[in-house]
Amino acid sequence: MHENEISQNIIGAAIEVHRILGPGLLESVYEEALCHELHLRGLQFQRQQSVPIQYKGVKLGSNLRLDLLIEEKVIVDIKAKEQLSAIDKPQMLTYLRLRGHHLGMIINFHVKVLRDGIYRVVNDLKD
């Protein structure tokens, strides 16, 4: 499945979660609900995956932690805040580069209409 098709499924699942739960809850609640919805849709995912960081050939002691990795292709970062900070999108791009992935999504559930809280971040994504 191509990243764009996966992202359409993720968006549908996120909209369903937001429709039922609405804004105002913790990120962990949305993550758990989204995982359940992804499972119902037959998508494979990994939660809170640890990603080691290499610097000049040395593995650093600190790891990244991805909220979700879906179908081994799309990274999803779940937010529940008034607005994204200036670092959220560049941070996702860094995650994509470190992992060698091409598509990331930031989903902020703390919005009235979810489409206003979905952001795609691409790293050399091919059609």
Order of alpha helices (4+ residues) and beta strands (2+ residues): alpha-alpha-beta-beta-beta-alpha-beta-beta
